[in-house]
């Protein structure tokens, strides 16, 4: 996790957005650039209740 710059603050920020993730999911989200800000942006566009995998796909599609 350290190599990917996954910090306790990042994990807490994802948890604050409603995502309780395992280590693999957290690292995947970090690598793909899923941030709490991105999650908020997705939610503001009506993308709610998405899994972390769906958020990663949305980020990878570069829609926002």
CHARMM internal coordinates of N, CA and C (Angstrom, degrees):
IC EDIT
DIST 1 N 1 CA 1.4539
DIST 1 CA 1 C 1.5331
ANGL 1 N 1 CA 1 C 110.43
DIST 1 C 2 N 1.3100
ANGL 1 CA 1 C 2 N 116.12
DIHE 1 N 1 CA 1 C 2 N -36.64
DIST 2 N 2 CA 1.4508
ANGL 1 C 2 N 2 CA 119.26
DIHE 1 CA 1 C 2 N 2 CA -178.11
DIST 2 CA 2 C 1.5245
ANGL 2 N 2 CA 2 C 111.17
DIHE 1 C 2 N 2 CA 2 C -62.61
DIST 2 C 3 N 1.3308
ANGL 2 CA 2 C 3 N 116.89
DIHE 2 N 2 CA 2 C 3 N -40.48
DIST 3 N 3 CA 1.4707
ANGL 2 C 3 N 3 CA 121.12
DIHE 2 CA 2 C 3 N 3 CA -179.89
DIST 3 CA 3 C 1.5206
ANGL 3 N 3 CA 3 C 110.94
DIHE 2 C 3 N 3 CA 3 C -60.01
DIST 3 C 4 N 1.3066
ANGL 3 CA 3 C 4 N 117.86
DIHE 3 N 3 CA 3 C 4 N -34.45
DIST 4 N 4 CA 1.4708
ANGL 3 C 4 N 4 CA 122.42
DIHE 3 CA 3 C 4 N 4 CA -179.53
DIST 4 CA 4 C 1.5241
ANGL 4 N 4 CA 4 C 112.37
DIHE 3 C 4 N 4 CA 4 C -88.81
DIST 4 C 5 N 1.3282
ANGL 4 CA 4 C 5 N 116.84
DIHE 4 N 4 CA 4 C 5 N 5.17
DIST 5 N 5 CA 1.4706
ANGL 4 C 5 N 5 CA 123.11
DIHE 4 CA 4 C 5 N 5 CA 179.50
DIST 5 CA 5 C 1.5311
ANGL 5 N 5 CA 5 C 112.45
DIHE 4 C 5 N 5 CA 5 C 62.41
DIST 5 C 6 N 1.3162
ANGL 5 CA 5 C 6 N 115.77
DIHE 5 N 5 CA 5 C 6 N 36.03
DIST 6 N 6 CA 1.4635
ANGL 5 C 6 N 6 CA 120.62
DIHE 5 CA 5 C 6 N 6 CA 174.43
DIST 6 CA 6 C 1.5234
ANGL 6 N 6 CA 6 C 107.20
DIHE 5 C 6 N 6 CA 6 C -83.54
DIST 6 C 7 N 1.3063
ANGL 6 CA 6 C 7 N 116.09
DIHE 6 N 6 CA 6 C 7 N 115.84
DIST 7 N 7 CA 1.4605
ANGL 6 C 7 N 7 CA 122.08
DIHE 6 CA 6 C 7 N 7 CA -178.10
DIST 7 CA 7 C 1.5203
ANGL 7 N 7 CA 7 C 110.53
DIHE 6 C 7 N 7 CA 7 C -105.46
DIST 7 C 8 N 1.3169
ANGL 7 CA 7 C 8 N 116.40
DIHE 7 N 7 CA 7 C 8 N 160.68
DIST 8 N 8 CA 1.4704
ANGL 7 C 8 N 8 CA 118.43
DIHE 7 CA 7 C 8 N 8 CA 174.39
DIST 8 CA 8 C 1.5284
ANGL 8 N 8 CA 8 C 111.70
DIHE 7 C 8 N 8 CA 8 C -58.70
DIST 8 C 9 N 1.3175
ANGL 8 CA 8 C 9 N 116.36
DIHE 8 N 8 CA 8 C 9 N -33.05
DIST 9 N 9 CA 1.4692
ANGL 8 C 9 N 9 CA 120.27
DIHE 8 CA 8 C 9 N 9 CA 179.52
DIST 9 CA 9 C 1.5352
ANGL 9 N 9 CA 9 C 111.00
DIHE 8 C 9 N 9 CA 9 C -65.23
DIST 9 C 10 N 1.3316
ANGL 9 CA 9 C 10 N 115.70
DIHE 9 N 9 CA 9 C 10 N -39.18
DIST 10 N 10 CA 1.4715
ANGL 9 C 10 N 10 CA 119.91
DIHE 9 CA 9 C 10 N 10 CA 178.38
DIST 10 CA 10 C 1.5276
ANGL 10 N 10 CA 10 C 110.15
DIHE 9 C 10 N 10 CA 10 C -63.83
DIST 10 C 11 N 1.3288
ANGL 10 CA 10 C 11 N 116.51
DIHE 10 N 10 CA 10 C 11 N -45.23
DIST 11 N 11 CA 1.4659
ANGL 10 C 11 N 11 CA 120.85
DIHE 10 CA 10 C 11 N 11 CA 179.11
DIST 11 CA 11 C 1.5285
ANGL 11 N 11 CA 11 C 110.06
DIHE 10 C 11 N 11 CA 11 C -61.87
DIST 11 C 12 N 1.3395
ANGL 11 CA 11 C 12 N 117.05
DIHE 11 N 11 CA 11 C 12 N -42.97
DIST 12 N 12 CA 1.4647
ANGL 11 C 12 N 12 CA 121.00
DIHE 11 CA 11 C 12 N 12 CA 179.01
DIST 12 CA 12 C 1.5277
ANGL 12 N 12 CA 12 C 111.10
DIHE 11 C 12 N 12 CA 12 C -64.84
DIST 12 C 13 N 1.3252
ANGL 12 CA 12 C 13 N 116.84
DIHE 12 N 12 CA 12 C 13 N -37.97
DIST 13 N 13 CA 1.4663
ANGL 12 C 13 N 13 CA 120.35
DIHE 12 CA 12 C 13 N 13 CA 179.48
DIST 13 CA 13 C 1.5287
ANGL 13 N 13 CA 13 C 110.95
DIHE 12 C 13 N 13 CA 13 C -65.70
DIST 13 C 14 N 1.3316
ANGL 13 CA 13 C 14 N 116.77
DIHE 13 N 13 CA 13 C 14 N -40.51
DIST 14 N 14 CA 1.4699
ANGL 13 C 14 N 14 CA 119.30
DIHE 13 CA 13 C 14 N 14 CA 176.39
DIST 14 CA 14 C 1.5264
ANGL 14 N 14 CA 14 C 110.42
DIHE 13 C 14 N 14 CA 14 C -65.73
DIST 14 C 15 N 1.3305
ANGL 14 CA 14 C 15 N 116.35
DIHE 14 N 14 CA 14 C 15 N -39.87
DIST 15 N 15 CA 1.4681
ANGL 14 C 15 N 15 CA 120.12
DIHE 14 CA 14 C 15 N 15 CA 178.02
DIST 15 CA 15 C 1.5299
ANGL 15 N 15 CA 15 C 110.71
DIHE 14 C 15 N 15 CA 15 C -62.88
DIST 15 C 16 N 1.3197
ANGL 15 CA 15 C 16 N 116.60
DIHE 15 N 15 CA 15 C 16 N -37.66
DIST 16 N 16 CA 1.4677
ANGL 15 C 16 N 16 CA 120.69
DIHE 15 CA 15 C 16 N 16 CA 178.69
DIST 16 CA 16 C 1.5286
ANGL 16 N 16 CA 16 C 111.39
DIHE 15 C 16 N 16 CA 16 C -64.75
DIST 16 C 17 N 1.3292
ANGL 16 CA 16 C 17 N 116.30
DIHE 16 N 16 CA 16 C 17 N -25.57
DIST 17 N 17 CA 1.4664
ANGL 16 C 17 N 17 CA 121.25
DIHE 16 CA 16 C 17 N 17 CA 176.66
DIST 17 CA 17 C 1.5287
ANGL 17 N 17 CA 17 C 111.85
DIHE 16 C 17 N 17 CA 17 C -85.15
DIST 17 C 18 N 1.3421
ANGL 17 CA 17 C 18 N 115.64
DIHE 17 N 17 CA 17 C 18 N -1.78
DIST 18 N 18 CA 1.4651
ANGL 17 C 18 N 18 CA 119.77
DIHE 17 CA 17 C 18 N 18 CA 176.98
DIST 18 CA 18 C 1.5150
ANGL 18 N 18 CA 18 C 114.56
DIHE 17 C 18 N 18 CA 18 C 101.46
DIST 18 C 19 N 1.3143
ANGL 18 CA 18 C 19 N 117.23
DIHE 18 N 18 CA 18 C 19 N 12.19
DIST 19 N 19 CA 1.4692
ANGL 18 C 19 N 19 CA 121.00
DIHE 18 CA 18 C 19 N 19 CA -177.31
DIST 19 CA 19 C 1.5163
ANGL 19 N 19 CA 19 C 110.95
DIHE 18 C 19 N 19 CA 19 C -109.09
DIST 19 C 20 N 1.3283
ANGL 19 CA 19 C 20 N 115.79
DIHE 19 N 19 CA 19 C 20 N 109.96
DIST 20 N 20 CA 1.4665
ANGL 19 C 20 N 20 CA 123.28
DIHE 19 CA 19 C 20 N 20 CA 173.55
DIST 20 CA 20 C 1.5252
ANGL 20 N 20 CA 20 C 105.93
DIHE 19 C 20 N 20 CA 20 C -100.06
DIST 20 C 21 N 1.3172
ANGL 20 CA 20 C 21 N 117.06
DIHE 20 N 20 CA 20 C 21 N 102.19
DIST 21 N 21 CA 1.4478
ANGL 20 C 21 N 21 CA 121.85
DIHE 20 CA 20 C 21 N 21 CA -169.59
DIST 21 CA 21 C 1.5192
ANGL 21 N 21 CA 21 C 111.99
DIHE 20 C 21 N 21 CA 21 C -114.58
DIST 21 C 22 N 1.3371
ANGL 21 CA 21 C 22 N 115.08
DIHE 21 N 21 CA 21 C 22 N 154.18
DIST 22 N 22 CA 1.4558
ANGL 21 C 22 N 22 CA 118.73
DIHE 21 CA 21 C 22 N 22 CA 172.70
DIST 22 CA 22 C 1.5344
ANGL 22 N 22 CA 22 C 108.18
DIHE 21 C 22 N 22 CA 22 C -83.46
DIST 22 C 23 N 1.3286
ANGL 22 CA 22 C 23 N 116.49
DIHE 22 N 22 CA 22 C 23 N 173.57
DIST 23 N 23 CA 1.4622
ANGL 22 C 23 N 23 CA 121.34
DIHE 22 CA 22 C 23 N 23 CA -175.11
DIST 23 CA 23 C 1.5293
ANGL 23 N 23 CA 23 C 111.80
DIHE 22 C 23 N 23 CA 23 C -59.16
DIST 23 C 24 N 1.3123
ANGL 23 CA 23 C 24 N 117.16
DIHE 23 N 23 CA 23 C 24 N -41.41
DIST 24 N 24 CA 1.4681
ANGL 23 C 24 N 24 CA 121.39
DIHE 23 CA 23 C 24 N 24 CA -179.37
DIST 24 CA 24 C 1.5301
ANGL 24 N 24 CA 24 C 110.64
DIHE 23 C 24 N 24 CA 24 C -61.63
DIST 24 C 25 N 1.3102
ANGL 24 CA 24 C 25 N 116.96
DIHE 24 N 24 CA 24 C 25 N -44.03
DIST 25 N 25 CA 1.4571
ANGL 24 C 25 N 25 CA 121.22
DIHE 24 CA 24 C 25 N 25 CA -179.07
DIST 25 CA 25 C 1.5291
ANGL 25 N 25 CA 25 C 111.75
DIHE 24 C 25 N 25 CA 25 C -67.13
DIST 25 C 26 N 1.3279
ANGL 25 CA 25 C 26 N 116.52
DIHE 25 N 25 CA 25 C 26 N -39.43
DIST 26 N 26 CA 1.4675
ANGL 25 C 26 N 26 CA 120.34
DIHE 25 CA 25 C 26 N 26 CA 179.67
DIST 26 CA 26 C 1.5231
ANGL 26 N 26 CA 26 C 110.08
DIHE 25 C 26 N 26 CA 26 C -64.00
DIST 26 C 27 N 1.3215
ANGL 26 CA 26 C 27 N 116.76
DIHE 26 N 26 CA 26 C 27 N -46.44
DIST 27 N 27 CA 1.4624
ANGL 26 C 27 N 27 CA 120.54
DIHE 26 CA 26 C 27 N 27 CA 179.21
DIST 27 CA 27 C 1.5243
ANGL 27 N 27 CA 27 C 110.36
DIHE 26 C 27 N 27 CA 27 C -62.23
DIST 27 C 28 N 1.3207
ANGL 27 CA 27 C 28 N 117.80
DIHE 27 N 27 CA 27 C 28 N -43.38
DIST 28 N 28 CA 1.4605
ANGL 27 C 28 N 28 CA 121.37
DIHE 27 CA 27 C 28 N 28 CA 178.16
DIST 28 CA 28 C 1.5224
ANGL 28 N 28 CA 28 C 111.97
DIHE 27 C 28 N 28 CA 28 C -59.85
DIST 28 C 29 N 1.3189
ANGL 28 CA 28 C 29 N 116.25
DIHE 28 N 28 CA 28 C 29 N -43.78
DIST 29 N 29 CA 1.4609
ANGL 28 C 29 N 29 CA 120.65
DIHE 28 CA 28 C 29 N 29 CA 179.31
DIST 29 CA 29 C 1.5258
ANGL 29 N 29 CA 29 C 110.64
DIHE 28 C 29 N 29 CA 29 C -63.51
DIST 29 C 30 N 1.3199
ANGL 29 CA 29 C 30 N 116.19
DIHE 29 N 29 CA 29 C 30 N -42.77
DIST 30 N 30 CA 1.4638
ANGL 29 C 30 N 30 CA 120.53
DIHE 29 CA 29 C 30 N 30 CA -179.70
DIST 30 CA 30 C 1.5187
ANGL 30 N 30 CA 30 C 111.07
DIHE 29 C 30 N 30 CA 30 C -64.61
DIST 30 C 31 N 1.3235
ANGL 30 CA 30 C 31 N 117.18
DIHE 30 N 30 CA 30 C 31 N -46.14
DIST 31 N 31 CA 1.4666
ANGL 30 C 31 N 31 CA 121.36
DIHE 30 CA 30 C 31 N 31 CA 179.79
DIST 31 CA 31 C 1.5243
ANGL 31 N 31 CA 31 C 110.86
DIHE 30 C 31 N 31 CA 31 C -59.37
DIST 31 C 32 N 1.3119
ANGL 31 CA 31 C 32 N 116.49
DIHE 31 N 31 CA 31 C 32 N -40.14
DIST 32 N 32 CA 1.4712
ANGL 31 C 32 N 32 CA 120.24
DIHE 31 CA 31 C 32 N 32 CA -176.85
DIST 32 CA 32 C 1.5304
ANGL 32 N 32 CA 32 C 113.19
DIHE 31 C 32 N 32 CA 32 C -83.81
DIST 32 C 33 N 1.3332
ANGL 32 CA 32 C 33 N 117.44
DIHE 32 N 32 CA 32 C 33 N -4.01
DIST 33 N 33 CA 1.4559
ANGL 32 C 33 N 33 CA 120.08
DIHE 32 CA 32 C 33 N 33 CA 175.36
DIST 33 CA 33 C 1.5125
ANGL 33 N 33 CA 33 C 115.33
DIHE 32 C 33 N 33 CA 33 C 85.05
DIST 33 C 34 N 1.3176
ANGL 33 CA 33 C 34 N 116.50
DIHE 33 N 33 CA 33 C 34 N 20.94
DIST 34 N 34 CA 1.4673
ANGL 33 C 34 N 34 CA 119.56
DIHE 33 CA 33 C 34 N 34 CA 176.31
DIST 34 CA 34 C 1.5206
ANGL 34 N 34 CA 34 C 107.88
DIHE 33 C 34 N 34 CA 34 C -77.26
DIST 34 C 35 N 1.3054
ANGL 34 CA 34 C 35 N 115.41
DIHE 34 N 34 CA 34 C 35 N 113.51
DIST 35 N 35 CA 1.4603
ANGL 34 C 35 N 35 CA 122.19
DIHE 34 CA 34 C 35 N 35 CA -179.42
DIST 35 CA 35 C 1.5247
ANGL 35 N 35 CA 35 C 109.84
DIHE 34 C 35 N 35 CA 35 C -113.72
DIST 35 C 36 N 1.3150
ANGL 35 CA 35 C 36 N 116.72
DIHE 35 N 35 CA 35 C 36 N 163.74
DIST 36 N 36 CA 1.4728
ANGL 35 C 36 N 36 CA 118.40
DIHE 35 CA 35 C 36 N 36 CA 174.56
DIST 36 CA 36 C 1.5363
ANGL 36 N 36 CA 36 C 111.41
DIHE 35 C 36 N 36 CA 36 C -57.92
DIST 36 C 37 N 1.3290
ANGL 36 CA 36 C 37 N 116.61
DIHE 36 N 36 CA 36 C 37 N -33.94
DIST 37 N 37 CA 1.4616
ANGL 36 C 37 N 37 CA 120.09
DIHE 36 CA 36 C 37 N 37 CA 178.00
DIST 37 CA 37 C 1.5305
ANGL 37 N 37 CA 37 C 110.96
DIHE 36 C 37 N 37 CA 37 C -66.01
DIST 37 C 38 N 1.3171
ANGL 37 CA 37 C 38 N 116.29
DIHE 37 N 37 CA 37 C 38 N -40.20
DIST 38 N 38 CA 1.4658
ANGL 37 C 38 N 38 CA 119.68
DIHE 37 CA 37 C 38 N 38 CA 177.14
DIST 38 CA 38 C 1.5262
ANGL 38 N 38 CA 38 C 110.41
DIHE 37 C 38 N 38 CA 38 C -64.23
DIST 38 C 39 N 1.3092
ANGL 38 CA 38 C 39 N 117.03
DIHE 38 N 38 CA 38 C 39 N -41.73
DIST 39 N 39 CA 1.4671
ANGL 38 C 39 N 39 CA 121.08
DIHE 38 CA 38 C 39 N 39 CA 178.43
DIST 39 CA 39 C 1.5238
ANGL 39 N 39 CA 39 C 110.09
DIHE 38 C 39 N 39 CA 39 C -60.39
DIST 39 C 40 N 1.3336
ANGL 39 CA 39 C 40 N 117.41
DIHE 39 N 39 CA 39 C 40 N -43.80
DIST 40 N 40 CA 1.4623
ANGL 39 C 40 N 40 CA 121.26
DIHE 39 CA 39 C 40 N 40 CA 178.23
DIST 40 CA 40 C 1.5244
ANGL 40 N 40 CA 40 C 111.17
DIHE 39 C 40 N 40 CA 40 C -62.73
DIST 40 C 41 N 1.3331
ANGL 40 CA 40 C 41 N 116.53
DIHE 40 N 40 CA 40 C 41 N -40.64
DIST 41 N 41 CA 1.4600
ANGL 40 C 41 N 41 CA 120.49
DIHE 40 CA 40 C 41 N 41 CA 179.20
DIST 41 CA 41 C 1.5254
ANGL 41 N 41 CA 41 C 110.24
DIHE 40 C 41 N 41 CA 41 C -63.66
DIST 41 C 42 N 1.3266
ANGL 41 CA 41 C 42 N 116.61
DIHE 41 N 41 CA 41 C 42 N -43.38
DIST 42 N 42 CA 1.4694
ANGL 41 C 42 N 42 CA 120.57
DIHE 41 CA 41 C 42 N 42 CA 178.36
DIST 42 CA 42 C 1.5287
ANGL 42 N 42 CA 42 C 110.06
DIHE 41 C 42 N 42 CA 42 C -61.63
DIST 42 C 43 N 1.3266
ANGL 42 CA 42 C 43 N 116.31
DIHE 42 N 42 CA 42 C 43 N -44.21
DIST 43 N 43 CA 1.4663
ANGL 42 C 43 N 43 CA 120.15
DIHE 42 CA 42 C 43 N 43 CA 179.08
DIST 43 CA 43 C 1.5162
ANGL 43 N 43 CA 43 C 111.52
DIHE 42 C 43 N 43 CA 43 C -62.47
DIST 43 C 44 N 1.3318
ANGL 43 CA 43 C 44 N 116.96
DIHE 43 N 43 CA 43 C 44 N -38.54
DIST 44 N 44 CA 1.4700
ANGL 43 C 44 N 44 CA 120.06
DIHE 43 CA 43 C 44 N 44 CA -179.31
DIST 44 CA 44 C 1.5258
ANGL 44 N 44 CA 44 C 112.16
DIHE 43 C 44 N 44 CA 44 C -67.56
DIST 44 C 45 N 1.3282
ANGL 44 CA 44 C 45 N 116.76
DIHE 44 N 44 CA 44 C 45 N -19.58
DIST 45 N 45 CA 1.4583
ANGL 44 C 45 N 45 CA 121.42
DIHE 44 CA 44 C 45 N 45 CA 176.72
DIST 45 CA 45 C 1.5250
ANGL 45 N 45 CA 45 C 111.92
DIHE 44 C 45 N 45 CA 45 C -97.18
DIST 45 C 46 N 1.3313
ANGL 45 CA 45 C 46 N 116.58
DIHE 45 N 45 CA 45 C 46 N 10.93
DIST 46 N 46 CA 1.4552
ANGL 45 C 46 N 46 CA 120.46
DIHE 45 CA 45 C 46 N 46 CA 175.09
DIST 46 CA 46 C 1.5130
ANGL 46 N 46 CA 46 C 115.54
DIHE 45 C 46 N 46 CA 46 C 93.78
DIST 46 C 47 N 1.3156
ANGL 46 CA 46 C 47 N 117.53
DIHE 46 N 46 CA 46 C 47 N 2.21
DIST 47 N 47 CA 1.4629
ANGL 46 C 47 N 47 CA 120.84
DIHE 46 CA 46 C 47 N 47 CA 178.19
DIST 47 CA 47 C 1.5239
ANGL 47 N 47 CA 47 C 108.87
DIHE 46 C 47 N 47 CA 47 C -87.37
DIST 47 C 48 N 1.3263
ANGL 47 CA 47 C 48 N 115.68
DIHE 47 N 47 CA 47 C 48 N 89.52
DIST 48 N 48 CA 1.4592
ANGL 47 C 48 N 48 CA 120.13
DIHE 47 CA 47 C 48 N 48 CA -178.50
DIST 48 CA 48 C 1.5189
ANGL 48 N 48 CA 48 C 109.86
DIHE 47 C 48 N 48 CA 48 C -112.92
DIST 48 C 49 N 1.3046
ANGL 48 CA 48 C 49 N 114.86
DIHE 48 N 48 CA 48 C 49 N 159.92
DIST 49 N 49 CA 1.4734
ANGL 48 C 49 N 49 CA 122.33
DIHE 48 CA 48 C 49 N 49 CA 178.02
DIST 49 CA 49 C 1.5245
ANGL 49 N 49 CA 49 C 113.21
DIHE 48 C 49 N 49 CA 49 C 56.79
DIST 49 C 50 N 1.3214
ANGL 49 CA 49 C 50 N 116.98
DIHE 49 N 49 CA 49 C 50 N 34.90
DIST 50 N 50 CA 1.4634
ANGL 49 C 50 N 50 CA 120.66
DIHE 49 CA 49 C 50 N 50 CA 176.88
DIST 50 CA 50 C 1.5243
ANGL 50 N 50 CA 50 C 109.94
DIHE 49 C 50 N 50 CA 50 C -85.99
DIST 50 C 51 N 1.3083
ANGL 50 CA 50 C 51 N 115.92
DIHE 50 N 50 CA 50 C 51 N 144.78
DIST 51 N 51 CA 1.4634
ANGL 50 C 51 N 51 CA 119.51
DIHE 50 CA 50 C 51 N 51 CA 173.14
DIST 51 CA 51 C 1.5228
ANGL 51 N 51 CA 51 C 108.10
DIHE 50 C 51 N 51 CA 51 C -73.01
DIST 51 C 52 N 1.3178
ANGL 51 CA 51 C 52 N 116.19
DIHE 51 N 51 CA 51 C 52 N 165.37
DIST 52 N 52 CA 1.4597
ANGL 51 C 52 N 52 CA 119.32
DIHE 51 CA 51 C 52 N 52 CA 178.29
DIST 52 CA 52 C 1.5214
ANGL 52 N 52 CA 52 C 110.24
DIHE 51 C 52 N 52 CA 52 C -63.54
DIST 52 C 53 N 1.3122
ANGL 52 CA 52 C 53 N 117.17
DIHE 52 N 52 CA 52 C 53 N -33.55
DIST 53 N 53 CA 1.4648
ANGL 52 C 53 N 53 CA 120.65
DIHE 52 CA 52 C 53 N 53 CA 178.08
DIST 53 CA 53 C 1.5293
ANGL 53 N 53 CA 53 C 110.71
DIHE 52 C 53 N 53 CA 53 C -64.12
DIST 53 C 54 N 1.3264
ANGL 53 CA 53 C 54 N 117.05
DIHE 53 N 53 CA 53 C 54 N -40.88
DIST 54 N 54 CA 1.4665
ANGL 53 C 54 N 54 CA 120.88
DIHE 53 CA 53 C 54 N 54 CA 178.28
DIST 54 CA 54 C 1.5297
ANGL 54 N 54 CA 54 C 110.62
DIHE 53 C 54 N 54 CA 54 C -67.63
DIST 54 C 55 N 1.3329
ANGL 54 CA 54 C 55 N 117.18
DIHE 54 N 54 CA 54 C 55 N -37.58
DIST 55 N 55 CA 1.4625
ANGL 54 C 55 N 55 CA 120.06
DIHE 54 CA 54 C 55 N 55 CA 176.48
DIST 55 CA 55 C 1.5261
ANGL 55 N 55 CA 55 C 110.80
DIHE 54 C 55 N 55 CA 55 C -63.69
DIST 55 C 56 N 1.3231
ANGL 55 CA 55 C 56 N 116.71
DIHE 55 N 55 CA 55 C 56 N -40.16
DIST 56 N 56 CA 1.4666
ANGL 55 C 56 N 56 CA 120.84
DIHE 55 CA 55 C 56 N 56 CA 177.52
DIST 56 CA 56 C 1.5276
ANGL 56 N 56 CA 56 C 109.71
DIHE 55 C 56 N 56 CA 56 C -62.48
DIST 56 C 57 N 1.3281
ANGL 56 CA 56 C 57 N 117.48
DIHE 56 N 56 CA 56 C 57 N -42.27
DIST 57 N 57 CA 1.4664
ANGL 56 C 57 N 57 CA 120.51
DIHE 56 CA 56 C 57 N 57 CA 178.10
DIST 57 CA 57 C 1.5262
ANGL 57 N 57 CA 57 C 110.87
DIHE 56 C 57 N 57 CA 57 C -63.28
DIST 57 C 58 N 1.3225
ANGL 57 CA 57 C 58 N 116.54
DIHE 57 N 57 CA 57 C 58 N -40.82
DIST 58 N 58 CA 1.4554
ANGL 57 C 58 N 58 CA 121.40
DIHE 57 CA 57 C 58 N 58 CA 178.47
DIST 58 CA 58 C 1.5269
ANGL 58 N 58 CA 58 C 110.20
DIHE 57 C 58 N 58 CA 58 C -63.21
DIST 58 C 59 N 1.3142
ANGL 58 CA 58 C 59 N 116.66
DIHE 58 N 58 CA 58 C 59 N -43.41
DIST 59 N 59 CA 1.4631
ANGL 58 C 59 N 59 CA 121.05
DIHE 58 CA 58 C 59 N 59 CA 178.38
DIST 59 CA 59 C 1.5181
ANGL 59 N 59 CA 59 C 110.32
DIHE 58 C 59 N 59 CA 59 C -65.08
DIST 59 C 60 N 1.3198
ANGL 59 CA 59 C 60 N 116.86
DIHE 59 N 59 CA 59 C 60 N -42.76
DIST 60 N 60 CA 1.4585
ANGL 59 C 60 N 60 CA 121.84
DIHE 59 CA 59 C 60 N 60 CA -179.63
DIST 60 CA 60 C 1.5288
ANGL 60 N 60 CA 60 C 111.75
DIHE 59 C 60 N 60 CA 60 C -64.39
DIST 60 C 61 N 1.3262
ANGL 60 CA 60 C 61 N 117.25
DIHE 60 N 60 CA 60 C 61 N -30.30
DIST 61 N 61 CA 1.4656
ANGL 60 C 61 N 61 CA 121.70
DIHE 60 CA 60 C 61 N 61 CA 178.38
DIST 61 CA 61 C 1.5270
ANGL 61 N 61 CA 61 C 111.54
DIHE 60 C 61 N 61 CA 61 C -76.09
DIST 61 C 62 N 1.3291
ANGL 61 CA 61 C 62 N 117.08
DIHE 61 N 61 CA 61 C 62 N -10.15
DIST 62 N 62 CA 1.4678
ANGL 61 C 62 N 62 CA 123.24
DIHE 61 CA 61 C 62 N 62 CA 177.45
DIST 62 CA 62 C 1.5221
ANGL 62 N 62 CA 62 C 112.38
DIHE 61 C 62 N 62 CA 62 C 56.68
DIST 62 C 63 N 1.3258
ANGL 62 CA 62 C 63 N 114.94
DIHE 62 N 62 CA 62 C 63 N 42.46
DIST 63 N 63 CA 1.4651
ANGL 62 C 63 N 63 CA 120.23
DIHE 62 CA 62 C 63 N 63 CA 179.96
DIST 63 CA 63 C 1.5223
ANGL 63 N 63 CA 63 C 111.63
DIHE 62 C 63 N 63 CA 63 C -75.02
DIST 63 C 64 N 1.3276
ANGL 63 CA 63 C 64 N 116.48
DIHE 63 N 63 CA 63 C 64 N -35.80
DIST 64 N 64 CA 1.4759
ANGL 63 C 64 N 64 CA 120.09
DIHE 63 CA 63 C 64 N 64 CA 179.01
DIST 64 CA 64 C 1.4951
ANGL 64 N 64 CA 64 C 109.62
DIHE 63 C 64 N 64 CA 64 C -108.55
END
COOR INIT
IC SEED 1 N 1 CA 1 C
IC BUILD
